[in-house]
């Protein structure tokens, strides 16, 4: 299901479904399914930042609250939804990759955890994140996802559908999440108190990712970082020393860019401690939160590099429009694209960027 628009889902502000922006058709389908006899395996497909993980939390909350609602226990149902929204419910098991892909060892762990009884009721939800990176572990999971124990639900998240995921996908109900547009992101930011001008600015650089747009909205040094990337060609002179110096400054700026995320992480920890005190939540919540924070920090760096290389490429595109000989600028664009592709495979960031800077033509 798909279909983003500028209207927010029909959910109260405090409802977990209100966290999902611009995916009305998907939200409607999932809310209806959770209220009835929901199938046991789901596949949410869409780019990072499109809201599929927020939808998975809300969907899991409804599934886990169903038993309490049937018994007329609204308080327990609200607790289940609140804990699922915070990814802290004991019967919401979140599996994220520990390396470059989902490992066979992780597949074994998923099978083991799927076989366990639920902690608080008769249901549990396994949320499998980034499963477009399942690689060789997929076949091991097929039987468990196809025929899980009673009361066990799988929600599989994937940015795309690679060949390795096709067989698993055939056993799931697929729900598509479209990329968020910049106007849609800006509209949500304005709802959250960001000025219209600032919202439009950061939405343009968020790459369709609402969470990243929220971080950028609190980042007062965004314009300075973008300007530094755009100005790099004017600080190069063909020497390795100039390249190393320019890249060192850019990497330091990326380090500084993590400050808003660290501030958010501090709030997450405080919220976790409050939930522990309120609900008596114990176990691995702190460890899971720490692992999530590490993944978010790695993704922020990746996003920053992608944004910076995009700004750098814009400088050379502008040069192509006015240069008598566009060949050097075209070669620079090709070098930037090659570097972006290599950085996807996690090589040495510093060496790759310095090598790029050495190749780039100097601009006056």
C-alpha positions in Angstrom: 0.0 0.0 0.0 1.3 3.5 -0.6 0.3 7.1 -1.3 1.9 10.0 0.6 0.0 13.3 0.8 0.1 16.4 2.9 -2.7 15.3 5.2 -1.7 13.8 8.5 -3.0 10.3 9.5 -6.2 10.5 11.5 -4.7 9.8 14.9 -4.6 11.8 18.2 -1.4 13.7 18.8 -0.5 11.3 21.6 -1.2 8.2 19.5 1.8 6.2 18.1 0.2 6.4 14.6 0.6 10.1 14.6 4.4 9.5 14.4 3.8 8.2 10.8 3.7 11.1 8.3 2.2 11.0 4.8 1.4 7.3 4.5 -2.3 7.4 4.9 -3.1 4.2 2.9 -0.5 2.1 4.7 -1.7 3.4 8.1 -5.3 2.7 7.3 -4.6 -0.8 6.2 -2.4 -1.6 9.3 -4.8 -0.2 11.8 -7.7 -2.1 10.3 -5.6 -5.3 10.3 -4.4 -4.9 13.9 -8.0 -4.6 15.0 -9.0 -7.9 13.5 -7.4 -11.3 12.7 -4.1 -10.0 11.5 -1.8 -12.2 9.4 1.4 -13.2 11.2 4.0 -12.0 8.7 4.4 -8.4 7.3 7.0 -6.8 5.1 7.3 -3.0 5.1 9.2 -1.7 2.1 10.4 1.9 1.7 13.4 4.2 2.0 15.0 5.0 5.3 13.2 7.9 6.9 9.8 7.2 5.2 8.2 6.2 8.5 8.1 2.4 8.2 9.8 1.9 11.6 7.4 4.3 13.3 4.5 2.4 11.6 6.0 -0.9 12.9 6.1 0.4 16.4 2.5 1.6 16.3 1.4 -1.7 14.6 3.2 -3.7 17.2 1.6 -1.6 20.0 -1.9 -2.4 18.6 -1.1 -6.1 18.3 0.2 -6.3 21.8 -2.7 -4.3 23.2 -5.4 -6.4 21.6 -5.6 -9.0 24.4 -6.1 -6.3 27.1 -8.7 -4.5 25.0 -10.6 -7.7 24.6 -10.6 -8.0 28.3 -11.8 -4.4 28.8 -8.5 -3.4 30.4 -7.9 0.0 28.7 -5.1 0.8 31.2 -3.0 -2.2 30.3 -3.7 -1.6 26.6 -2.4 2.0 26.9 0.7 0.7 28.7 1.4 -1.8 26.0 1.1 0.8 23.3 3.3 3.3 25.2 6.1 0.7 25.7 5.9 -0.4 22.1 6.1 3.2 20.9 9.3 3.6 22.9 10.6 0.2 21.7 10.7 -1.0 25.3 7.9 -3.6 25.5 9.2 -7.0 26.7 7.2 -8.7 23.9 8.5 -6.5 21.2 11.8 -8.0 20.0 13.9 -5.8 17.7 16.6 -7.3 15.7 19.1 -5.0 13.9 22.2 -6.1 12.0 25.4 -6.2 14.0 27.7 -6.1 11.0 27.5 -5.2 7.3 24.5 -7.6 6.9 22.2 -9.8 8.9 24.3 -12.8 9.9 23.5 -16.5 10.0 24.2 -16.3 13.7 21.5 -13.6 14.0 19.1 -15.8 12.1 19.7 -18.5 14.6 18.9 -16.0 17.4 15.7 -14.9 15.7 14.6 -18.5 15.4 15.4 -19.1 19.1 13.5 -15.9 20.2 10.5 -16.7 18.0 10.2 -20.0 19.8 10.0 -18.5 23.3 6.7 -17.8 25.0 5.5 -14.2 25.3 6.4 -12.5 28.6 3.2 -10.6 29.4 0.5 -12.1 27.3 -0.2 -14.5 24.5 1.4 -12.4 21.7 4.9 -11.2 20.8 6.2 -9.2 17.8 9.6 -9.6 16.2 10.6 -6.5 14.3 13.4 -7.3 11.9 15.1 -4.1 10.7 17.2 -3.5 7.6 16.3 -6.9 6.1 17.3 -5.7 2.6 20.7 -6.7 4.0 19.7 -10.3 4.9 22.2 -11.9 2.4 22.9 -15.6 3.2 20.8 -15.7 6.3 17.4 -15.6 4.5 16.9 -19.3 3.8 17.3 -20.2 7.5 14.5 -17.9 8.5 12.0 -19.0 5.9 10.2 -21.8 7.8 10.0 -19.8 11.0 8.5 -16.8 9.3 6.1 -19.0 7.3 5.0 -21.0 10.2 5.7 -19.2 13.5 4.5 -20.3 16.9 1.0 -19.3 17.8 0.8 -15.6 18.8 4.1 -14.7 17.1 4.1 -11.9 14.5 6.9 -10.8 12.2 7.3 -7.3 10.9 10.2 -7.2 8.4 11.5 -3.8 7.4 13.5 -3.3 4.2 14.6 -0.3 2.2 14.2 -2.3 -1.0 13.5 -5.8 -2.2 16.8 -7.5 -3.2 16.8 -11.1 -4.6 17.8 -12.5 -1.3 14.6 -11.2 0.3 12.1 -12.3 -2.5 11.3 -15.7 -1.0 10.7 -14.3 2.5 8.6 -11.5 0.9 6.4 -14.1 -0.7 5.4 -15.3 2.8 4.5 -11.8 4.0 1.8 -9.2 3.5 3.7 -6.4 1.8 3.1 -2.7 2.7 4.9 0.0 0.7 6.0 3.3 2.1 6.8 6.1 -0.3 9.7 8.5 0.1 8.7 11.6 1.9 8.7 14.8 -0.2 10.5 18.0 1.0 7.1 19.9 1.3 5.6 17.0 3.4 8.7 17.1 5.7 8.6 20.8 6.0 4.9 20.8 6.8 5.4 18.4 9.7 8.4 20.4 11.0 6.2 23.5 11.0 3.6 21.6 13.0 6.3 20.8 15.5 7.2 24.4 16.0 10.0 25.0 13.4 9.7 28.3 11.4 8.5 27.9 7.8 11.8 29.3 6.4 14.0 27.0 8.5 11.7 24.0 7.8 11.9 24.5 4.1 15.7 24.8 4.3 16.4 21.7 6.2 13.8 19.6 4.4 15.7 20.3 1.1 18.8 18.6 2.6 17.2 15.8 4.5 17.1 13.3 1.7 13.5 12.4 2.4 14.3 11.5 6.0 12.1 13.1 8.6 14.3 12.2 11.5 17.3 13.7 9.8 15.3 16.9 9.1 14.5 17.2 12.8 18.1 17.0 13.6 19.1 19.5 11.0 16.4 21.9 12.3 18.3 22.1 15.6 21.7 22.3 13.9 22.8 26.0 13.8 26.0 25.1 11.9 24.4 23.4 8.9 24.9 26.4 6.7 28.6 26.6 7.7 29.2 22.9 6.9 27.5 23.2 3.5 29.5 26.3 2.7 32.8 24.5 3.7 32.0 21.6 1.3 31.1 24.0 -1.5 34.2 26.0 -0.9 36.7 23.1 -0.8 37.7 23.3 -4.5 38.8 26.9 -3.9 41.1 25.8 -1.1 42.9 23.1 -3.1 46.2 23.7 -4.9 46.9 20.2 -6.2 49.1 19.3 -3.2 48.5 16.5 -0.8 49.0 18.9 2.1 46.1 21.2 1.0 43.9 18.2 0.4 44.6 16.7 3.8 44.1 20.1 5.5 40.8 20.7 3.8 39.5 17.2 4.5 40.5 17.4 8.2 38.4 20.5 8.6 35.4 18.8 7.0 35.7 15.7 9.1 35.9 17.9 12.2 32.7 19.6 11.1 31.0 16.3 10.8 32.2 15.4 14.4 30.5 18.6 15.6 27.3 17.8 13.7 26.7 14.9 16.1 26.0 17.3 18.9 22.2 17.5 18.3 22.0 13.7 18.1 23.9 13.3 21.3 21.4 15.7 22.9 18.5 13.6 21.7 20.3 10.5 23.0 20.5 12.0 26.5 16.7 12.6 26.4 16.2 9.0 25.3 18.1 7.8 28.3 16.2 10.1 30.7 12.9 8.8 29.2 14.0 5.2 29.6 14.8 5.8 33.3 11.4 7.4 33.8 9.7 4.4 32.2 11.6 2.0 34.4 10.4 3.9 37.4 6.8 4.1 36.2 6.3 0.6 34.7 8.9 -1.4 36.5 10.6 -2.2 33.2 13.7 -4.3 33.6 16.0 -6.4 31.4 17.8 -5.4 28.3 16.1 -2.0 27.5 19.3 0.0 28.3 21.4 -2.3 26.1 19.0 -2.1 23.2 18.9 1.7 23.5 22.7 1.9 23.5 22.9 -0.2 20.4 20.3 1.9 18.7 22.2 5.0 19.5 25.4 3.6 18.0 23.6 2.8 14.8 22.1 6.2 14.7 25.5 7.8 15.1 26.9 5.7 12.3 24.0 6.7 10.0 24.4 10.4 10.9 28.0 10.2 9.6 26.9 8.5 6.5 24.2 11.1 5.9 26.6 13.9 6.5 29.1 12.5 4.0 26.3 12.0 1.4 25.1 15.6 2.0 28.6 17.0 1.8 29.5 15.2 -1.4 26.2 16.5 -2.9 27.1 20.1 -2.0 30.6 19.5 -3.4 29.1 18.2 -6.6 26.8 21.2 -6.9 29.9 23.5 -7.0 31.2 21.6 -10.0 27.8 21.5 -11.7 27.7 25.3 -11.4 31.2 25.5 -12.9 30.2 23.3 -15.9 27.5 25.9 -16.7 30.0 28.7 -17.1 33.3 27.1 -17.9 34.8 27.3 -21.4 35.9 23.8 -21.1 33.5 21.7 -19.0 35.7 18.5 -19.1 37.5 19.1 -15.7 34.3 19.8 -13.9 32.8 16.6 -15.5 35.8 14.6 -14.4 35.3 16.0 -10.8 31.7 14.9 -10.8 32.7 11.4 -11.8 35.3 11.3 -9.1 32.8 12.4 -6.5 30.3 9.8 -7.6 33.0 7.1 -7.4 33.9 8.1 -3.9 30.3 8.1 -2.7 29.9 4.6 -4.0 33.1 3.4 -2.3 32.1 5.0 1.0 29.0 2.8 1.0 31.2 -0.2 1.7 32.8 1.4 4.8 36.4 1.9 3.6 38.8 4.2 5.4 36.8 7.5 5.3 39.8 9.8 5.7 42.0 8.2 3.0 39.1 8.1 0.5 38.2 11.7 1.0 41.9 12.9 0.8 42.3 10.8 -2.4 39.2 12.5 -3.8 40.5 16.0 -2.9 43.8 15.3 -4.6 41.9 14.5 -7.8 39.6 17.5 -7.8 40.5 20.4 -10.1 41.1 23.7 -8.3 38.6 26.5 -8.8 39.4 30.2 -8.7 
